[in-house]
Amino acid sequence: MTVCCKPYIAIIGDVKNSRKIPNRNEIQTKLRTVLDELNEKYKNEIASNFMITLGDEFQGLLHSGKFTLDMILTIERKMYPICFRFGIGVGEICTTINRDIPLGADGPAYHMARAMITEIKQSENKNKRTMVHMKIWIENQNDINMLINSTFSLCAAVQSRWTERQREVIYNYLDSMESQRDLAQRMGINQSSINKKLTTSHFYTFQNAMETVTHVLKDIEAYRYV
């Protein structure tokens, strides 16, 4: 199923329990570095650079949806064990867009991203059984929204069961893009151990689910004005 629309993709990230983090300045510095790396790596896909807007929050605006989850999952990996909420809004931007600074831009895309952050917080406060830290809302695509958000919830449930050692292997595997053999040699363990951890953690199920969502999002692209 594809999405026939030409909006922008707004991402708002929010640090969970930021007031309880003892080294907040250090975490902010690290987050700023990670966001700068994303701004450089994906500069052709970014309409307005990722930037920390508040002490515990950041935002960015994308032309294209095809790398949306890559960016979010990179932030999760690079910043672990710091946990985030991610709100994704897909819709119009009604104001002038500043490539260097996302502040000041406004429109339905940001409104929906903010609404998704609020829904996640409300779910946490009500101690609902649904486990989610990322939600999306695409304008006028209710059925697709429900399917994607259900997928995000299932993926979050899979992630929550990863042991620290499984997570270490998974994150190394994703960051390095090495073969299992090369990764095993670098980590000083057997290839069979790498394969076992990827399999028992249901990593491939998680990966396939995220790739399916990416397949939907890649068709979303804003008009680019020169």
N, C-alpha and C positions, 0 to 999 in steps of 0.2 A: 504493500500500500504506500503511495507517495502523497506528499503534501504539495498542492498547487498554490503556492503563495510566494510573495516576494518581500518579506519583512526583514527586520534585523533580529539578531539574537542577543538579548541582554542577559548577562550573568551577574548575580550578586552572591558573594560568598560571605559567610558569617562564622566567626570562630566560636565554637561551643565553650561555655564556661570560662570565658576569657578572664573574668575577674579572679578566678582561682589559679591562674597560671602565674607562678612566682617570678619568672624571668620574661616579662612581657616585652621589654625593649629588645631583648635578644630574638624573641620570636618574631617581632615586627620586622626586624632587620632581615631575618632569614626569609620571611614571606615576601618582602620587597624584592629581594634577590631572585626568588622563584618567579615572581610576576614579571620582572624585567627580562628574565630568560624566555618566558612565554611570548612577551611582546616582540622580542627579536626573532625567535624561531618561527612564529606564526604571523609575522608582520603583514603578509599579503592577505590574510584572512581577517585581520582585526580592523574594525572601523574606528574604535577609540580604545586606547591602551588600557590594560588592566592597571589599577591604581588603588592603593589603600585610601579609603574615603573617610573612615572613622577609625578609632583605635582598634576595633575588633571586626572591621568590615572592609570589603573591597568590591570593586565592580569593573566590568569591561563590556565592550560592545563589539559584536562580530558581524561581518558581512555574510559569512557562510556558516552553515551548521555542521559541515563534514568533519571538523576537528573539535567540536564542542566537548565531547566526552573525553577525548585525548587530553585536552587542557585540564579539565576537572580532575581526572584520575592522576595526572602528573602532579597537580597541587597536593592531592591526598597522599601520594607516595613520598614526595619530597618533604612534606611537613609532618609526617607521622612521627610521634603519636598525637600531635595536635589534631583535633577533630573539627570538622566544618559542617555547616548547613549550606546547601547550594540551591538557589532559586533561579530558574531559567524562564525567561519570558520571550515569546516570539511574536512580534508585532511591529507596528509602525513607530518611528521616532519623529516627533512633530517639531523639534527644534533644530538649530544648527548643531552639527556634530564637530567637536574639536578632536582631532586625531590624538593629540598628546594628553589631553585631560578629559576624563569622562564626566566630570562635574558639570552640571548645568544642562546636560542633555535630558530630554523628557519626552514621554509618550507612552502608549500602551505597552510596549515591550518592557520598559522598566517597571511600570505599574504591576504587570503580571509577575515579573520576577520577584518584586517585593511581596506580592500576595502569596507566592509560594513559600517564601521564608516565613511569613506569618503563619501559614497553615502548618508548616513543620513544627514551629514552636508551640502552637496550640495543641498539636498531637502529642508532643512531649509532655506538656503540662497536664494533659488529661490522662496520661499513662495508658494511651491506647496500645493495643497489641500490635498494630501495624508498625513495622520497623522501617523507617525511611529517613534519609538525611539529604535527599536530593529530589526535587520535584520540578516539573515543567508545565507550562501552559502555553499552548499554541492557539492563537486567535482563530475562532470559528472551527476548531477541530476537536470537538468534545470527545468523540470516540477514540481518536488517536491519543489524546491526553490520558484517558483512563488506561489504555493499554500500556503506554510508556511508563506511567507512574506505578502501575502494578508491577512492571518489570523492574523498575528501580527498587521497589520494596522487596521483591524476591532477591535481588542482587545484594541488597543491604543485609538481608538475613543470612545469605551465604558468607559475606564478609565477616559478619559478627562471630562466626564459628571458626575463623582462622586462628590457629595457634600462632605464637610469636615466631616460631621457626618456620611454619608454612608461609607466613607473611613475608619473612625475610627472603625466602626462596622466590616467592612470587614477585616481589618488588625488584629483586635483582634480575630476574628473568625478563621483566617488562622494561626495565631501564637499560639493560645491556643489549637486548635483542640477540643474544648469543644462542647457539645450539645448547641442548641439554648437556652434551659432553663438555663443551668449552666452559659452561657455567659451573659444572661439577668440578672441573680442574681448578678453576679460579677460587671456588669456595672450599676446596680441599675435601670433597666428599664424593661418594660414588654417584654415577649417573642414575643408577636405579633408585637412589635416595631422592634425587631431584624429581624423577618421574613419579615416584610414590607420593611425594608431598603435593605435586601439582594435581594428581588424580584424586587423592583422598580429601583435598580441600575443595573439590568441585570447581577448581579454577577454570577448567575448560567450559563448563556450563556457564559460569559467570562471564567469561570472555565472549562466548557465542551470543549471550543475551545482549551484552553491550554492543557488539558488532551489528546485531539486528536493529537496535535503536539508532545506531549511527547510520545505517542504511536508509532509515526514514529521514533523519535530520540532514543528510547530505544534499537532499533535494531542495532545502531551504536556502535561498540566497537573495540578499538584497540587491537592488539595482545600484550600480556603482557609477556615481557621477564624477566626471573628470573636471 
